[in-house]
Each structure stands twice: as C-alpha cells, then as structure tokens.
Amino acid sequence: RVPTSSKMAVGKNKRLSKGKKGKGKKIVDPFTKKEWYDIKAPGNFSVRNCGKTPVTRTTGTKIASEMLKGRVFEVCLADLNKDEDQHYRKIKLQCEEVQGHSCLTQFYGLTFTTDKLRSMVKKWQSLIEAHVDVKTSDGYVMRLFCIGFTKKRPNQLKKTCYANAAQQKSIRKKMREIMSRESTSCELKELVNKFIPEVIGKEIEKACQGIYPMQNVHIRKVKMLKKPKFDLTKLLEAHGDSGPAAAAADTGDKVEVAADADPAARPDRGAVL
C-alpha cells in the first residue's frame, strides 16, 4: 500500500488561491442587440404581412439588411390565405430585398406536411410518383414532384386496384408532360397561382382517366434550383408596389384652368404681326 500524504508538493497548484479564470464576464441577453423586421408575402396571397424576423442591428461592416437577404421563411398556406382547408401545404418564401423595416419575399418552394402524406398512403392501391425539372418563361428553374394514387372503378367489386407496370409508366409520362406544359408557358407569379388551387393535380387526374382512375393527385413538392438575375422592378410588381396595376391606380388630380387662360382668347405667338 502506497502511503498518501495530505500535504501537497511545494510550488505546485499555484492557481488554487486565485479563484476561477474569466469570472468577470457578464452574460448579456443576445436579444438586446436584435431588431425586428416584418415579412411581406407576394401579391399571390391574401395575407401580405405574414410574420416577423429578428436580426442583429447594423454594427460596423455587418449590415442588418444584407444579413436578411437570402433568408428563407416557411409559412403555412392556411395562414397566408385564411383558408383552413389548405393547412397541409407549407410555402417557402425567400427574402430578396429590404425596404425600411419590411422584407420583400419571393416564392421559393412548396412542401406537404408529413401527416398529410402518411394519411394518403393506404393498402390495396398503387402509389405513383414522378418528378420533372421545368423552366418558367421568366427564367426560374424548378423541380416539381407529383404524387397520385389509383382508385376503384365505379361498380368495382374487387378489393384491390393495382395498376400494372405499363399503366404506371404511361401515367408517369402523362404527369411529366402536364407539369412541363403548365409550367414552361407562364411566369413564376402565374405558376404560383396554379399551385394554390391545385390546377395541375386536377388536370393530371382528368388526363389519366383513360389509363387508370386516379385520386389524391397533388404537386407534393416544389424545389427552386436556379433563379434569374435579381430584378427589383419584377419583385415590386409581384408585391403590387409597381407595374401596370399601380400605374393605372395613380391617375393624378384634375387641374382647373382659369377662364382668362382660354387658348382662343390669346394671340398666336407664332403669327407674324
């Protein structure tokens, strides 16, 4: 057994008497250095003011507005359109410009909630998925994912409704065709207006009736791959702050002309007297 001594070696552990290192540092709440900005959704949605976001105040070279640009917000479509039936879709909005204390956003993507996707998947039917890369007429490149399920024919007694491989292949082809056709012929703003009422899903459902009856056909996900060069006028147009609609609204005021300022009463300055 090694004998233990209660005495320490002389000269060792000098820091014992000095206390803890770095004790004097005060804990500051990080939110005292933050300021809040409003998130403005594009004109496609009925609720334009959809939330707030914090950012550290401008200090030195770190500018608050630059830190906000490129930030992505995920908002439920039910909140954006005041419609609880659309609760299962989430819209992604990306901040592109900061004006005063407002972040002007643009559509960045769409996803389904997990519970909605799980509720649609059932036994005794075929699940068919397809995806395609599309480019809108204003230069946005997106990847669209489509999901659909087979359903029983009217008066069907058989328990299952499985589509065979050839039918699934032709349904996928139809899905890709319709997604490309509907997306490439319009601008991003119009395309978002097609996503909201699920126009493309209904179109696919109708087109596939001849191959196999379909149900629950949705664009389950939209992913932004490439964006064109930033154009402020286009963004303001999407927000309804500029463009033909705003220009038409500003018609100016009527100016009253005095009676003595009648052009017929004045002498013609161009005539030789």
N, C-alpha and C positions, 0 to 999 in steps of 0.2 A: 504494500500500500504506500502510495506516494504522499508524504506529508504536505498539507496545504497550509499556506501562511496567510494570515489576514492582512498582513502588510503588503502594500504594492511596491513595485520597484521604483526607486527614486528617479525622478526626471521623466517618468512615463505619464501618459494621460494628462498632459498639462491643461487640456481644454475643459476639464471637468468643472473647474471653478468659474469659467467664463459664461456659462449658460448656452442657450440654443443659438445656432447661427441663423442670421436673417430673420430674427424675431420681429424686428421693427416694421416689416412690410404690411401696409394696410390693405384689407380686402375691399375693393371697390366694385359695386354692382355694375356689370357691363352695360345695363340698360340706361344708365345715366348719360352715356355717350351716344345714345341712339336717337334717331328721329323717324317719324312715321310718314310713309307715303301712301296715297290712295292708288288702288289698282283699277284701271279703266279697261273694261272689256270692249271689243269692237262692236260696230253697229248691228251685227248679225243677231245679237242677244238683246232681250228686253230689259234686263237689269244691267246697267252700264257700270255702276260703282259696286264692284264685287268683293272688295276686301281691302286690307291694309297690310303693308310690309315694313319691317324695321330695317334701318341701315345706319351704320356708324357715320357720324357727322363728318363733313369735309375737314380734314386736317393735313396741312402741307400738300404733298403730292397726291394723297389719296382723296379723290373727288367722289362724293356720295353718288352722283348721277351715273358716273362710269361704273361704279360697283353694282348698281342696279341693273344696268343694261345686260341682257342675256339671261336674266333670272327667269326661271320657269315656275309658273303657278298652276296648281291643279284645282279646278273648281267643278263642283257637281252641276250638271246641266239643269237639274231641277231648280237650283238656286238662281241660275242665270236666266231661266225662262219662266220662273214662278209656276212650274208645272210638275207636280209630284209624280206623274206617270213616267217622267224621264229620269228618275232617280238613279237608275243603274248605269248611266253613262257619265264619264268624267272627261272634262275638256281641259287640255293643257294650253296655257297662254304664256307667250314669252314677251318679256318687256323689251321694247325696241327703242323707245325714246322717252325722255323725262321732260315734262313741261311743268314748271312750278313745283307743286307737291303732288303731281299726278304721273303715274307710269302708264304710258300708252302701250297696250299689248296687241299682239297679233296671234292668230290661231297657230298652235304648234303641234297638236296631236289630239287623239281621242282614244280612250280605253273603256272597257266594260268592267263593272265591279265583279269580283271573283264569285260572289254568291249568285249573281245572275247567270254566269256561265255554267256554274255547277248545277243550277236548277234546271237548265235546258237539256243537259245530258241525261238521257234515260235509256233503259233497256229496250230491246225489240225494235230498234230503229237504226238507220245508218247516219253517222256524222260525216259531213263533207266540208272540207276546208280548202280555200285557195287564197293565194296572195299574188299581187302584181305591183310593179313599180310604174308610177304614172307621172307625167309632167304637165302641169296646168299651162294654160295659154300665157300666163304672166311669169312663167319660169320657176315655179315651186316644184321640186321633185319629192314625191311622197310614196310610201309603201302602204298599200291598202290590204287588210286581211279580212276575208269574208268567212262566215260560218253559216251552215244550214243543216237542217235535219229532214229526213224523209218522213212522210206521214201516210196513214192508211188511205186507200182509195175509198170513195163513197160505197157503201154496202159491202165492205170487205169483212169476211168472217175470219180469215187467217189472223193469228195473233201477231205475227211479225210483219215488218215492212222494210226489208233489206233491199238496197239497190245493188245490182251486180257491178263488177269492176268496170265494164264498158259504159254502163249508165253513169257511174261516178265520174269517169273520165270526161264524158261529154258534159256533165253538169259543171265540173270544174272549168272546162273550156268556156262554157257559157258565162260563168261567173267572171272569169278574167276579161272576156270580151266586153261585157256590160260595164264593168268597173273602169276599163280603159276608155270606152266610148263616152261615158258620162263625165269622166274627169278631164280628159285632154281637150274637150271642146269648150271649156269655160275657165274663168279666173278663180282664184282661191276663195274670194268672197261668195261667189255663186255656188262653189263646191261645198262650202260650209253650210250654206242654206239647203243643200241637198242632204247633208248628213243629219241635220236636226230632225226633219220629219221622216227620215229613213226611206227616201225615194228609191235609192239604188237597191236596197234589200227587197222592196216590193216588186221592182222591175225584174229582178232575178227570179223571184218566186213565180211571176207570171210567165217568164220565158221558159222555165224548166217544167211547166205543167205537162208538156208533151213527152218529156223524157221520164220523169217520175214526180208525183206530187210532193211539194216541199212545204215546210213550215219553219217558223223561227229563223228566217234568213236575215242576217244582220251584218253590217260592217263592224266587226268587233274591235278593230284597232286601226288607227291611222298613225303612221310614224313619219316625221319630217326628216328627209335625207339631205336635201340641198335647198338653199334659199337664194333668190337673186340678190343683186347688189341693193343695199338699203336705199329706199326712195321715200323721203319724208312726205311728199305730196300724196303718194299712194296710201301711206299709213293714215294720214289725216282724212283722206277720202273714206277709208274703211271705218274711221271713227265718226264720220259725218261732220267734221270740222272744216272741211274744204271740199272742193269739187263742184260739179254742176248743181247738185241739190242745194248746197249752201249758197251758191252764187245766185240761184233762182230766187231764194228766200230774201236776199238783200236787194230790193228793187229801188231803194232810195226814197227821198221825200219829194213831194210836189213843190215847185218853186213858183210863187206868184209873180207875174210880170206886171209892172206898173202901167197904167193906161197911157201915159205920155210916151212910153217906150215902144209905141206901135211902129213896126218897121216901115209901114206905108207912109207914116207922117214924117219920117226922117228924110233929109235929102240924100240922093245917091252919091256916095263918096267917089264912086268910080267915074261918074259922068263928067264931061268937060263943060265948065260954065262959061 
